[in-house]
């Protein structure tokens, strides 16, 4: 396990655009994130088994790759969404350290893998922590060390677990794991086309840590210790034969059953693109907004695959459902929007002669005609006072997607065969029809009507989820959209809610990426742990599912989470505690994700990981991943920030958390009552300082609606995007087109440089005044910065806005407000972060000081000292 950089040397990295991945630490192989397990009340282990039958370390890798959200991933270029890619490949040698900091998220970086090969490789799987010792020995088991597994789908806050309950259950630091059920993995998981073997007592799955009796084929559960049969499948003459079972050789496997239950699974890439995409478009827009929207819509339909089925609805006071049955003509059925459509009206629409969902190859020309025919709002009515029946429009879209399969007379809704997506393009609030609110906040009955509208929207979102339909709401413009009312619709259906400044480039990009996001359905996450571990909290896009498995599994104590959708951009934050003091040398965690992918195949992804237990607190702290711990803390904190006043309270909570960590894990400063923050987790307080003053909890973002949207996005976001939203990533342009990564302090604002600041949902490009004065150099630097920004965010959803500005401009405040102010710190502390400052002349230092825009915010050192905590060395 590599330790965080601590000494003054530190390091920085040199980067060039056109990157594939980032390494979060110099040595990733030694620092795998650990996976989780759940508690079970079952008895411990049956009689010991001898070491002759223990499972060998895995040696087989299949070239077949399966992505949970996207289905099976072969060498073909199936479009899919991913969480933000890591930083670029470092083309130049690493420069001497400017500051002690890590350059990227501690996500495990997979080794390059080619899916083009058709034969399994013989190289061993990529595991992290040396050999595995099986917890008990049963007679006749295979003796060979089994490596501890790791998976990019699970990231633990520490790679070891403290044995003593009192030390482990310190809430200020905590222990937990981030689970990304739909994350694409490379190399891909081993694919198994049969039913898994499960423990008859607790329901856990057989895995690489299970003790196997090769003579009888019996296996011992690592969660409850029960001995189970394998129907003779695990009977083997030698240990080599057991290596042919992927679940006994890899920490991550996918069990797959095709929809038609045929013995073989054939990938048909066009199946996923046949899922319908329904556009629900606000027609109450002014001319300027409408022009941007039309451009984005034209580009959107041009980007869709020819087999994608598309539907178009416009809504205002009435609903226009466009018919694709007439070639080269834009015609529509008009439905009143003041009330939910009647069953008779929906029957007439669905069983009529019109075609309201049509593949792009047959309807692209008509779609372009529809978008070109849109006209701006003509009445002299303020934007907020215009009637918009958004709720009714979504109801109609759901009915059309469901089609004749819905039995209206009995109210029975049958699930369609494919996953669908509704994308709402909104420029204002829902002010007409069901789920609407009054035009003005001053309405005497506004609170009651808002509460009623929120419940109706949430109910509509749940109906969409039951129909395997995700509702994404993309808002833009200057009119408030009443976020508290619309957000439940997207959230309950498993969709996204995104705000934009206008309907321009960022909106158009998100429109395309929303439709390309593959969504699995019927997702269920099961969490099982050793009985020493207790799951205390789960944060993410799902809700607890109460499933009775006692008829099948007598003592199934797993925690089940019903997932609203299964996408690569999602993540669950799971907090855990020790039930009691741990006596064993290892604890086990198993995650099972069951879902149907976009190819209608039923997938069960099983991830099993074990973590060693330790008595030593310093040894435990060395295993802590600062980035993962910071994201887990941030998600727990943001869960309580439901309003502006709550956010202020959460800042105080962060202060108390830092003080408590220093008190419980830090060291006493000689001849003082102060505690020094533990050096092993020296980056954690800086991340938390970014969190408390950034857009999630601070006042950088102006309107509470914007902060609310960011918080909800953050609670469900992947680790990579979450880390960037907590702490921005700062890259300084250097001669030759390379970039040097530096800490996000205002000391980076040097007038002869250009800087890229990636803050997750926003990317800023800052040009120094001296550089901007040189047209040739500034043009080259700006082009390189834009290329880097686009490549860093190429697959990110939502797509961030990218803003470029010069030093001294009014927009530069966007950039400066997100940097930690260090210009007031003493020179020796500044130089500790930026050794290159020592080489500056007095004149250059004066220029640097003049570039600062002064805020009243304290610096990091001032803040942490105000808590009566001594910062870790170096500061």
N, C-alpha and C positions, 0 to 999 in steps of 0.2 A: 504493500500500500504506500503510494507516494504521499509524502507530507506536503502541505501547502508551503509555498515559498515564504520564508520568514526573514531572511537576513537582508541587509541593506543592498546586496547585489541585485536581488530581484531579477526580473527579466522582462523583455518586451519581444514582440514578434513582428517580423516583416512579412507583408502579405501582398500578393498581386491579385487583381481581378481575375475572373474565370476560375472559380474555385469549386471544389466538389464537397469537401467536408472539412470540419475543424476538429482539432484535438484540444480538449479542454485542459489537459495537463501534459507535461512532457512525456510521461509514461502512462498510457492508458491501460496497458495489459495488466498492470499490477493493481488496478483500482476498480474492479468491477462493482457495480451497484448490486446490493443484495436483494433477493426476492422475498415475498412474505408467506406466512402460514397462519392457520386459525386454530382456535382452541377446541379441544375435544375432551369430553368427560370420560372417554373410554379408558379401560385399564391400560397399563403400560405394556410391556413386552411379554410375550409368551416365553416358554423356556428357551434358553440361548441356542443359537445355531452356530455351528463351527465355521471357521473362516473359509473353508474350502469352496463354499458356494456363493461367495459375494460377487457382485457384478463387476465386470471389468470396466475400465474407462472406455468411453466410446471412441470409435475410430472411423465410423462411416458417415458420410454426408451425402444426402441426395441433392441432385441438381434441381429438383422440382421446388418451386418457391411459392408460398401461399401468403397473400396479404389479407388479413381479416376483413378489412373494409372492401377491398377491391376484388377479392376472389383470388384465384390462382395467378401467380405472377410468373410468366415465362419471359423469354427474351423479347417478346413483342412489346411495342410501345403503347400499352394501354394507358390512357390518360388517367391520372389519379392525383388527388390532393395530398399534400404532406404538410407536416409542421415545418417551421422555418428551418432551412438547411443550416449546417454549422458554418463557421467562418471559412474563408478561402484557404486553399492549399498554400503553404508557405514556400514561396519560390526561392527566396534568398536565405542565406544563412541567418540563424537567429542572432539578433543584435544583442550587445551587452545589455544587461537589465537596466531599465530606467526606474522601475518600481516593482516592489513585490506584489504581484497580482496575477490572477489566472486569466487566460485569454478567452476562455469560452466555457459554456456549460459543461458540466462533468458527465456528458452523455457518452456512453461507451461508443467508440468509433469502430464500426465493423471493418474487417479486412475486405479489400476489393474482391468481388466475386463475379464470375461470368456465368450468366444463366444460359449462355449459348451452348455449353457443353452438354452432351446427352448422357454421359456416364457419370456415376457417382465418383466423387473424389475420395482419396484415401487419407487425406490429411486429417489430423484430429480436430475436433470441434474447438471453438475458441472459448475456453473457460478461463476463470480468473485466478483462483487462489490455490494452486497446488493440489495436493492429493486430498482424498476424502476418506475418512475413517467411518465405517458403519457403526451405528450406535450400539448394536447388540450382535452377538454371534449366534447363529443357529447351526446345528450339526450339518455337515456336508455343504457348506456354502463356498462360493468361489472367492478366493483371496486375491484381490488386486485392488490397488488404490483407485478410487473414483474421484475425478476432479470436481471441485465446487463449480456449479454452473452460474452463468450470468445471462441476462437477456436485456436488450435495449428497451423492452416493454415494461420493465420494472426497475426503479431506481430507489434504493434505500438511502435514508439519511445517514446511515453509518453501516460499515461492513462487518461490524461486530456488535454483540449485545452484552450489556452489563449483567452479571449474574445477580447482583444484589438489588432487590426491589426498590429499596429506599434511594439508591443512587440512580437507578435506571428511570424511575418515574418522576424526574424533575420536570414539571410542566413547561418551564421557561425554555428549555432546549427541546425536550421531547424526542420521540423516536417514531419513525413512520416510513411510508413508501409511496411513491408515485407510480401508478399503474396506467399504462396506455394500451387498452385492450385492442384497439384497431390499428396500432402502429405497424407500418411496413417494416420488415426486417431484412437485412442483407448481411451475410448469407441467409436465405430463407429458411423457415422451419422445415423439419422433416415431416412429410405428409404420410398419414396412415389411413388407408381406406378400409377400415373395419371398426367395430365397436371397441372402446377402451375397456381394460380390466379395472374394476373399481372395488374398493373395500366394502364388504358386506355390512360392516359395522358402522363406519362413519362416512362412507361415500367418496373417500379420497381416491385418487388415481394412482396406478402403479407408476413408478418413476425410476430414475437412475440411482436413487439412494435406497431403493427397496432391497432388502435381503431376499435372495432367491435360493430355493432348494432345487438344484438342477435335477436331482433324481426324481422328485415328485412334481416339479413345476409350481410349487406353492411359493407365495411371496408375502413378505411382512410389510404392513402399512407403517409408514414413517410418522403418521399423525397420531394414530391410536394404538399401534403395536399389534393389531389383529392379524392372524395368519389366514390368508385367503388362497383359494384355488385359482388356477388359470385355464381350466378345462384341458389340461395337458399341454397347452401351447408353450409354456416356458420349460418343458422338459428338454434337457440338452445333454449331449454326451461330453461337451467341453465348454469352457467359458467363451471360446470364439463364436460358438453358435448364438449365444445370447447377444452378442454385439449386433446381430442382424435385426434386433428389435429396436426401432428408433426411440421408443419411450424409455428404454433401459440404457440409452447411451447419450441422450441429449436433454438439457433442462427445459427445452421448449419444443413441443410437438403439436401438430394439428391433426385431429381426427376428422375425416370428411365423409359425408354421405350425400350423394347426389339426390336431387329432387325426385328423379324417376327410379331411385334405388337400384340402378344398374350397377354391375360390378366395376365398371371403369368410369372414370371421370374425364370428360372431354371438354376442354376450354373452348368456348365460342365467344370471342371478344365482342361481337355485335350484340349479344344478349343484354349487356349492361347499358348499352346506349339506347335500347328501346324503351327504357323507363321514361314515362312522360315528364315533361317540364312545363308547368303552367305559369305564364306571366300574368300577374294581376297588377295593372298599371293605373296610377292616379292620373285622371285627365283634367284636374283642376290646377294646372300649372301655368305660370306666366311664360311669356315668349322666351326669355333668356334661359330659364331652366329647361323648357321644352326642347330647345335646340340641342342642348347638351345631352338630354335624355335620348333624343332621336339618334344622335351619333352613337351613343353607347348601345342602343338596341340594335341598330344596323350591324355594328361590329359583333354583337352577341350572336345573332342568327348566322352570321358568316362563320363563326367559330364552332358551331355545333356539328357533330357528326351527321351524316345523311340519314342514319336510321333513328335518330332521336325524334320522339314524338313531341310536338309542341302545341300548346293551347294559348290563346290570348284573350284576356278579359280587360276591359276598361271600366273604371268605376268613377262616378261622381254622385249625382243625385239618383241616377239610374245605373244599370249594369248593361254593358254591351258585350255579348259573347260572340266572338267572331267565328264565322263559318268558312271552312276551307273547301267546301264542296264545289264552289265555282272557281274555275281557273281565271287568273288575272283580274279578279274582282274582289274588293274588300267589302264583305257584307256581314251584318251582325244581327243577332236576336237581342231585343231590348227587354229587360226585366226590371220592374220597379225595385228600388233599393230600400224602401222605408220599413220593410219587414222581411223576416226570413221567407224564402220561397216555399210555396205550398208543395205538397207531394204531387198534386195534379200538374202543377207548372213544371216541376222537375221531370215528371214522366213524359210530358209533351216535348220537353227539350231533348231528353236522352233517347226516347224512342222515335223521334222525328227523323227527317231526312237529312238534317245538317250534320256536318263532320266538324267536330270541335277539338279533336286531337288528331294531328296528322304528322306523318314523318317528314323530316326536313327536306328530303329529296323531292317530295311532291308539293311542298308548301312554302319553300323559301321565297319564291317570287311574290306570293300573296302576303307573306309576313312583311316583306319590305314595303309593299303597297300600304299595308295597314299602318306601319310606323310613319310613312311619309304623309299619310292623310291626317295625322294628329294635328289639332289646332289649339292655340293657346286659349286660356280662359278669358271670356269676353266681358262678363258682367263686372260692374264696378263694386266689387265686394272684397274686403280684406282677406288675405290668405287664410287666416285662422277661422273666418266666419263662413267659409265655403262648405257646402254640404258634400260629405264624402261617406259613402256606404261601404267601407272597407270590409267590415265583418260579413255582410251579405255576399259580397263578391267572393270571399274565400269559401263560404258555404257552397256557392254554385260551382266553384272550381272543384271542390271535393266531390260533389255529386257527379260531375262529368267524369272525373278520374275513376270513380267507383263504377260508373257505367251501369249497364243492365244487370250486373251481378248483385245489385242491391235490391232487396225485397222491401219495397216501400210500404206495402200494405201491413206488414207485421213489424216494421221497424228493425228488421234484421239486416245487419251489414256484414257482407262476406268480404274477406280480405282479398285484394287483388294479387295477382301472381308476381308482380314486380314492385319495387320500391319507387315511389313517386316524389316529386318535389314541386312545391308551389313557391314562387319567388315574387314577393310583393315589392313593387317600386312605389314608395310613398313619399309625397311632398308635404303632407300635413296630417292632422289628427283625424280619427274616425268620429265624425260629428253627426251622422245620420244613420238611422236604422238600428238594428240590434248591436249591442256592445258599444254604443256611441256615448259621448260625453257632451255637455253643453259647449257652445262656442267660447264662452268666457269663464275664467276662474271665479268671477264675481257672482255667478249664478247662485241664488240663495240655497239651492239644493245640490250644489256641485259635489260635495264630499260623498253623499249617498249615491248619486248617479255614477260617480267614478268607481266606487266600491262594487256596484252592480255590474258595471262594464268590465271590470277586472275579472270577476267571477265568470262572466259569460265568455270572455276571450280565453280564459284558462280551460273552460269546458270545451270550447271549439278546438283548442290545441290538442286536448286529449282525444277528441274524436278523430282528428287527423292522424295522431299516433296510432290509434287502433286500426286505421286504414293503411298503415305503412306509408304515410305521407308526411314529409318534413316540410315545414313552413319557414322559409327564410324571409326576413323583413329588412329591406335595404332602404334606408331613409336618406334624404338629401334636401338641401335648401335651407332657407332661413326661418321657416315657420316651425314653431315647436310642435312636435308630433305626439306629445303626451306619452312619454316613454312608459310610465307605470301601467298604462292601459294596454299598449300593444305588446310589451315585452312578454307577458305571460303566454300569449299565443305562440310565439316562436319557441319559448322555453319548454312548454308542455309538449310540443310536437317533436322536440329534439333538434330544432333549427337554430339559426343564428340571427341576432339583431344587431345591425351595424348602422352607425351614423356617419354621414359624409357632409362635407362643406357644400358640395354641388353634385350634379349628375355627370361630372366629367370623367377624367381618366381613372381615378381610384374607384369610382362607382362602377364604371364599365369593367374594370378588371375584376372587381368582386362579383359582378353579375356572371362573368364567365367562370370564375373559380367556384362559385356557389353551385352552378349547374354541373360542373365536372366532379364535385365531391362525391365520392362513392359512399353510400350509406347502407350498412347492413341493418337488419331488422331482427326483432324478437330477441334482443340481446339480454343475456343473464350472466352476471359476474358472481362467481362463488369464491369466497375467501375462507381458506382453512389454515390453521396454524397449530403448532405444537401446543399442548395444553398449558404450557408455561406463559403463553402470550394471549393478551386480550385486545381485541379491536375496540377502540373507544369512540372513533368518529370517522365518517366517510363524507368527503366533499366532492361533488362532481355531478355530471349530467345524468342523474338517475334517482331512483327512490327505492327504499327497502321493499323487497318482495318476500311475502310470507308463503313459502312453499312447503307442503307437508310431504316429506320423503320417508316418514317413519315406517311405511309399509315395505319399502325397499331397503332402507338403511336404518338400522335400529337406533343408532346414536349419532345421527347427522346433526352436528352443531354448527354447521357452516353459516356464515353471514351471506345472504343472497341480495344482490342489487339488480333491480330491473333497469336496464339501460334504455334510454329514450331513443338512441340510435347508436350505431357502431361506426365511428369515423376516425381517421388517422389523427385529426387535430384535437382529439379529446383526451382527457386525463382525469383519473380519480386520485384524490389525496386521502390516504388512509393513515390515521394515527393509531398507535398501539402502546400498550403498557405491559409490564410484567405482572402476572397474577400473584406471583410469590417468588421467593428466591429460587433461582435456577440451579439445579445440581448437575445437569447433563452438559456435555462439551459442545453440543450443537443444538440449535433450534431450527425447525423446518417451516417453510411457508409454501403454500400451493394455491395458485390462482387458476380457476377454470372459467373460460369465457365461451358461452354457447350462443350462437347467433346464426342467422341465415344471411349469406353474402349476396352480392348483386347478381350472381349467376344462379340463385335459388338453390345453392348447396348448403346443407346443414353442417356447420363447423363447430368443433369443440377444441379450443386452444387450451392446452395445459402447460403451465409454467411452474416448475418446482425448484426451489432454491433453499439452501441451508446456510446458516450463518454461525460462525464460531462464537462461543460465549467467553467472556474474560472477567477477571476480578479487578484488573488495574484500570483506574479511571484515565490516566494519561494514555494508556494503550487504546482505550475506547475513543478518546478524543482524537487520536491520530487517525482513526478510521472514519471519522465524520466527514462527510462531503458538504462543504460550506454552501455550495450552490443549491443542492437538493434540500438541505435543512432550511435555507432561507426561503425557498419556494413553499415548503410545507408550512412554515411559520406564517408566511404571508397569506396563504389560503385560509388558514385557521383564523387569522386576524380579520381578513376582509369579509369573512362570513358574518361578522358582527357589525359591519359598517353599512347599515341599511339607509342611513341618511347622513347629512352633513354633520349634525351634532354627534352621531355615532362615530363618524370618521375622526373627529377631534378626540373623542374618548379612546379610540384605538391607537392614536399616536402616543397617548400617555401609557397605554398598555405596552407598547414597544419599549418605551423608556424603562418601565419596570422590569420587562423581560431581560433587557441587557444588564441591568443592575443585578438581577437574580442569577444570571449565568455567571457573571464575574464573582459573585459571592459563593456560589456552590461549586464552581469548577476552576476558578482563578486562583491566584497566589496572593498572599498578603505582601504589601509593599513594606519593606523594613522601616521601622520607626514611624509608622503611619497607620491610620485606620482604613486607608484606601486599599482596594483590591485591584490587581491588574487582570485585565481580560485574558483568558487563556490563549497562549500563542498558537496552539494547535488549530484553533478555529478563528484565526486572526481576520479572515475576510468577512465573517458573519456580521459583525456590527456595522461594517460599511454598507453591506447589502440592505440591512434594516434601516440605516440612515437614508438611503435612496428611497426606500419604501415610504417612510413617514413624510418625506417632503415632495415626493413625486406625484403624478396625476392620480394614483389610486387613493391616496389619503390626504395629499396636500391640496394647495389652492392653485396649482399650475393650470388646470383645466377650469374654465370659467363657470360653466353651468352645471348644476347638480345632475341634470338628465345625462349629460355627457359622462360624468363620473360614475353614475349608476350603470350605464351601458358598459363602461370599461371594467367595472368590478364584476359584473355578471360574466363578461367575456373571460376575465382572468380566472374566475373560479372553475371554469370548465376547460381552460386552455392547456395545451401540451406543455411539457417541461421547458422546451426551448423557448417558446413564445412567452411563457410565464416569467422565466428568468430575465428576458429582455424587457418585459414590462416593469419588473421590479428595479433592475439596475441596467442603465443604458450601456451600450458598447461603443467605445470611442476609438476611431481609426484615423491616424494622421497621414496625409498624403506626403510622400517623399519623392525626390527626383527619380526619374526612371520608371514612374508608374507604380511603385510599390507603396504599401501602407504599413505603418507601424502602429500597433495597438498600444494604447496608453490608458491609464485610469481616467474616469470621467470627472476630472477636476477642471476648474476654470483656468488652470495654468497651461492648458493646451492651446489657449487662444493667443497664438503668436502670429503677428501680422504678416509674416512671409510664408504662411502655410495655409493649407485647406484641411478641413476636418469633417469626417462623416460620423454622425451620432445616431446609432440605431436604438430606438426606444420602443421596439415592438410594434406598436400601432402607428408610429410616426418615425420617419427617417429625415434628419436634417443635415444639410450640407452648408458649412460655414466657410466663407472665403475671407482671409485676412486682408486688411486695407492695402498693405504693401504689395501683396500678390495680385489683388484685383486691379491695381494700377498698371500692371504689366499685362496687356491684352493677350499676348501670345501664351505666356505661362498660365494665366488664369483660365483661358479657354481649355488648355490641355488638362489642367488640374480638375476643372469642373467636369469635363467629359469622363475622366478616369473615376471621379467620385460618383457620378451618376451610374456608370457601368457597374461599379462595385455595389451601390445601393440596390440596383435592379437584380443583380445576381444573388445578393444576400437574401432578398425577399421574393425570389422568383416563384416559390411554391407556397408562400405564406397566405393563410386565410384567417381573418380578413386581410386583404392587401393594404399595406400602410400607405398613407400619403407621404410623398417625398417632396420636401421643400428646400429650395436653395436660396441663400441670401448672403449679402456682404456684411462685413464688420461695420458696426455703427448704424445699420438700418433698423427700422422699428421691428421688423420680423426677427431680428437677431435675438430678441428677448425669448422667443420660443426655445432657442438653443441654450442660451446662458442660464435660463431658469432651471434647466435639467442637469446642470453641472454642479458638483459640490464646490462651494466657494472656499478657496484656499489662499486667496490673495492677502487675507488679514493674518494668516499664520506667520510665525517667526521664520526667517530665512532658512534656519537649519531644518525645520520641519518641511518646508517646501522642497528643499534639496533632497531630503530623504525620499520624497516621492518622485522627483524629477532630477536625477543626478546631472542631466545636461544643463540645468540652470547654472551650475558652477562655472561653466565655460562662457556664460554671457558677460558682455561688457556692461559697464554702468549705463551707457546709452541704451543698450538693448533691454536692460531691466526696466528702465524708465518707460520705453515703448510698451513693454509687456503690461506694466501697471496701468498705463493710460487706456489700454484696450478693455479693461474690466468695466462692466456695468454693475454698479454697486447695489446690492440688496441688503436688507437687514438680517437675512438668514445667518445663523451661526455656521461656522465651518464644522467639519466632522470632529476635529479635535476639541473645539469649544463645546460642542454638544456632549460628547462622551465624558468630558471632564466635568460638565455641569451635573452629570449623574453620579459624580464622585467615584468614577471608574477610571483607572489609568489605562490608556490604549495599549494594545499589544505592541511589542517592538518588532520591526520598526514602525513608527507611526504612519 
